[in-house]
Amino acid sequence: MLFYGKTDVGRRREMNQDDFAIRKYSYDVLAAVVCDGMGGANGGNVASRVAVEVFMAELDKYEHEHPSFFGESEEDILDCLSAAVTAANRAVYKTASGDASLAGMGTTLVACLVVGEKGYIVNVGDSRLYLSADGEIEQVTHDHSYVQALVDFGTLSPEDAKHSKMKNMITRAVGTGKTVDADLFIGEMKPGTYAVLCSDGLTNHVEPEEIRDMVKEIGKNGTAESACEALIECANSRGGLDNITAVILSI
């Protein structure tokens, strides 16, 4: 099993409001979460940290009761991820409600729980998860953003969406309301498949095919660490306009 993650403040921001965590539960069970916070000078930083901590704590609790998720059905595992997002949302919303300086804060969230050769995925917002295997790459998650909605309705082309001034406007976030809807997916994680979780500080600068090519180096002369560093370096070399986080998982 292979995993590594790194976050970087980028070239333009004074504070890193991204956060992430990785947890290895057993030889074939691995979890990771990436959050990209928003909401004022301190709010985004707090929102992403709280969401990561609470989300992982919920997985830890579930895994303690069901060691290595052994025997759990796909539905049970997806329910676990959904419950972890609900707990994170509740915690961020409660924290914001108790401090006027944090009012309105929230965060994106993308997470993957690898159990054997299955990847169980959840997302809220525009942080993404890609699966790369056999020289191909697929974006599994679907952005919850204003420009993505325009693309979905056919009123904006994918190419124009990349350059839209509204591309950072998200339509769902953890902690901005009492409840939140999360999308759930199941992906194949056969040997040689790499899951890449990342914030939009990476995807705003680096194309999926470039992510694929940098990740492919892991199977040659590179490592997950060097691939993460290459991804972040690439985003920074093109302006580094936002905080940048990249996490790579593989069995």
C-alpha distance (Angstrom), angle and dihedral (degrees) to the residues before:
residue distance angle dihedral
M1 . . .
L2 3.77 . .
F3 3.80 129.3 .
Y4 3.78 141.9 154.4
G5 3.78 138.2 158.4
K6 3.77 137.1 -170.2
T7 3.79 136.7 179.4
D8 3.79 128.3 -162.0
V9 3.80 132.6 -171.5
G10 3.82 91.9 -132.8
R11 3.80 126.5 -141.6
R12 3.80 102.5 -69.3
R13 3.81 109.0 36.8
E14 3.80 125.3 80.9
M15 3.81 94.6 -154.6
N16 3.78 132.4 40.5
Q17 3.80 108.2 -129.3
D18 3.81 93.8 175.4
D19 3.79 120.7 97.8
F20 3.80 135.1 178.5
A21 3.80 143.2 175.5
I22 3.79 136.4 -163.7
R23 3.79 125.4 -160.7
K24 3.81 128.2 -172.1
Y25 3.79 110.4 -157.2
S26 3.80 99.7 173.6
Y27 3.79 141.3 -23.0
D28 3.82 91.5 -69.4
V29 3.81 103.8 23.0
L30 3.77 120.1 82.3
A31 3.81 134.1 159.4
A32 3.79 134.4 -166.6
V33 3.80 136.5 173.8
V34 3.81 132.4 -169.9
C35 3.80 123.9 -165.5
D36 3.82 129.7 -174.3
G37 3.80 110.9 -161.5
M38 3.77 130.4 -149.4
G39 3.77 136.9 -176.3
G40 3.77 123.9 88.7
A41 3.79 133.1 -42.5
N42 3.79 95.0 -46.0
G43 3.79 105.1 10.4
G44 3.80 98.4 81.5
N45 3.76 92.1 48.5
V46 3.80 91.6 51.8
A47 3.81 94.6 43.1
S48 3.80 95.1 52.9
R49 3.80 93.4 44.8
V50 3.82 93.9 48.6
A51 3.80 92.4 45.8
V52 3.81 93.4 50.0
E53 3.80 93.3 46.8
V54 3.80 95.9 46.9
F55 3.81 95.0 41.6
M56 3.81 92.3 52.5
A57 3.80 92.0 43.0
E58 3.80 89.3 57.1
L59 3.82 91.3 50.9
D60 3.81 89.9 47.5
K61 3.79 90.4 52.2
Y62 3.80 92.7 49.4
E63 3.81 92.9 45.7
H64 3.80 90.2 50.2
E65 3.80 89.2 56.6
H66 3.83 93.4 40.6
P67 3.84 105.8 30.9
S68 3.82 112.5 -138.1
F69 3.84 87.2 -10.9
F70 3.81 85.3 -85.7
G71 3.79 113.0 176.7
E72 3.80 94.0 5.9
S73 3.79 116.2 137.9
E74 3.79 123.4 -125.2
E75 3.80 88.6 -107.5
D76 3.82 91.4 51.9
I77 3.81 91.9 51.9
L78 3.80 93.5 47.1
D79 3.82 89.0 48.8
C80 3.80 88.3 52.4
L81 3.80 91.7 53.3
S82 3.80 91.5 46.4
A83 3.81 90.9 50.7
A84 3.80 90.6 49.2
V85 3.83 90.4 54.1
T86 3.81 90.0 48.2
A87 3.81 90.5 52.3
A88 3.81 91.7 47.6
N89 3.80 91.3 48.9
R90 3.79 91.6 50.2
A91 3.81 92.1 49.1
V92 3.81 95.2 48.9
Y93 3.81 92.7 45.1
K94 3.81 91.7 48.7
T95 3.80 91.8 48.6
A96 3.81 91.5 50.2
S97 3.80 92.4 46.3
G98 3.80 91.0 55.0
D99 3.80 97.3 53.2
A100 3.81 123.3 48.5
S101 3.81 91.4 -154.8
L102 3.83 89.3 61.1
A103 3.81 97.0 46.0
G104 3.80 112.7 139.4
M105 3.78 96.4 13.3
G106 3.77 119.3 146.1
T107 3.77 143.2 151.8
T108 3.76 143.5 -142.2
L109 3.79 116.9 -118.6
V110 3.78 132.7 -160.6
A111 3.78 121.9 171.0
C112 3.77 140.6 170.7
L113 3.78 129.9 -160.8
V114 3.80 111.5 -164.9
V115 3.79 113.5 -157.2
G116 3.77 111.4 175.1
E117 3.80 108.0 -52.6
K118 3.80 95.6 -17.0
G119 3.78 128.2 89.2
Y120 3.81 115.7 -155.1
I121 3.79 108.9 -158.8
V122 3.80 135.7 -169.7
N123 3.78 130.8 179.2
V124 3.79 143.2 178.5
G125 3.81 119.8 -179.2
D126 3.79 128.4 -0.7
S127 3.79 103.8 -47.4
R128 3.79 105.8 114.7
L129 3.77 145.9 -144.8
Y130 3.80 121.5 -151.1
L131 3.79 127.6 -172.4
S132 3.79 115.9 -150.2
A133 3.80 124.1 -170.2
D134 3.80 139.5 142.0
G135 3.80 92.9 11.8
E136 3.82 93.1 -53.5
I137 3.80 134.1 103.6
E138 3.79 129.4 -157.0
Q139 3.79 129.7 -170.5
V140 3.80 102.5 -135.7
T141 3.79 99.2 -178.8
H142 3.80 124.5 66.6
D143 3.80 118.3 -135.9
H144 3.79 116.8 -114.9
S145 3.79 94.1 -147.3
Y146 3.78 138.8 124.0
V147 3.80 94.8 -115.3
Q148 3.82 92.0 47.5
A149 3.80 88.3 54.1
L150 3.81 89.0 52.7
V151 3.81 89.7 49.8
D152 3.81 90.3 49.0
F153 3.82 90.7 51.8
G154 3.80 90.6 48.5
T155 3.81 95.3 -118.3
L156 3.81 95.2 112.4
S157 3.79 129.2 39.4
P158 3.83 119.9 -127.3
E159 3.81 88.7 -118.0
D160 3.81 93.3 52.7
A161 3.81 89.2 45.7
K162 3.80 90.0 61.9
H163 3.80 90.6 60.6
S164 3.80 100.0 36.4
K165 3.81 117.1 125.3
M166 3.81 86.7 -139.4
K167 3.81 96.7 56.5
N168 3.81 92.5 107.5
M169 3.82 93.4 56.6
I170 3.80 105.7 107.4
T171 3.79 124.4 -162.7
R172 3.80 97.9 -156.3
A173 3.79 130.6 37.9
V174 3.79 138.1 165.5
G175 3.80 112.4 -106.8
T176 3.80 102.9 13.0
G177 3.79 92.9 102.1
K178 3.78 139.4 21.9
T179 3.80 90.7 -99.6
V180 3.79 136.0 23.2
D181 3.80 135.3 -167.0
A182 3.80 117.0 -131.7
D183 3.79 128.4 -164.4
L184 3.80 117.5 -128.2
F185 3.80 128.7 -157.2
I186 3.80 140.5 171.9
G187 3.80 119.6 -144.9
E188 3.78 134.4 -177.5
M189 3.81 113.4 -105.0
K190 3.80 100.6 -175.7
P191 3.83 116.1 161.8
G192 3.79 109.9 -69.2
T193 3.81 93.9 32.3
Y194 3.80 117.5 121.9
A195 3.79 123.9 -158.3
V196 3.80 113.4 -153.8
L197 3.80 117.4 -164.5
C198 3.79 115.6 -171.8
S199 3.78 147.1 160.1
D200 3.79 122.3 -119.9
G201 3.79 89.7 -101.6
L202 3.80 83.9 79.3
T203 3.80 101.5 37.7
N204 3.81 94.0 47.4
H205 3.81 87.9 65.4
V206 3.82 107.6 24.0
E207 3.80 124.7 61.0
P208 3.83 120.9 -135.1
E209 3.81 91.3 -113.5
E210 3.79 89.7 54.5
I211 3.79 90.5 50.2
R212 3.80 88.5 51.1
D213 3.80 92.6 50.9
M214 3.81 94.0 49.3
V215 3.79 91.9 47.1
K216 3.83 90.5 49.0
E217 3.79 88.2 65.1
I218 3.81 88.7 70.2
G219 3.78 89.0 73.6
K220 3.80 91.9 49.8
N221 3.79 120.4 37.0
G222 3.78 100.4 -32.1
T223 3.79 138.6 84.7
A224 3.79 133.9 -142.6
E225 3.80 87.4 -101.9
S226 3.80 94.0 53.2
A227 3.82 90.7 46.0
C228 3.82 92.2 52.9
E229 3.78 90.3 47.4
A230 3.81 91.5 49.0
L231 3.80 91.5 51.0
I232 3.79 92.7 50.7
E233 3.79 92.7 43.9
C234 3.81 89.8 52.3
A235 3.81 92.3 51.7
N236 3.80 91.2 47.8
S237 3.80 92.4 48.3
R238 3.82 88.0 58.5
G239 3.78 95.1 52.3
G240 3.80 105.8 -70.4
L241 3.80 89.7 -132.5
D242 3.80 94.5 171.5
N243 3.78 140.7 21.6
I244 3.81 111.0 -70.5
T245 3.79 127.6 -145.9
A246 3.81 128.8 174.8
V247 3.81 128.5 177.0
I248 3.81 124.6 -178.7
L249 3.83 125.2 -162.8
S250 3.79 130.4 -179.0
I251 3.80 137.8 158.0
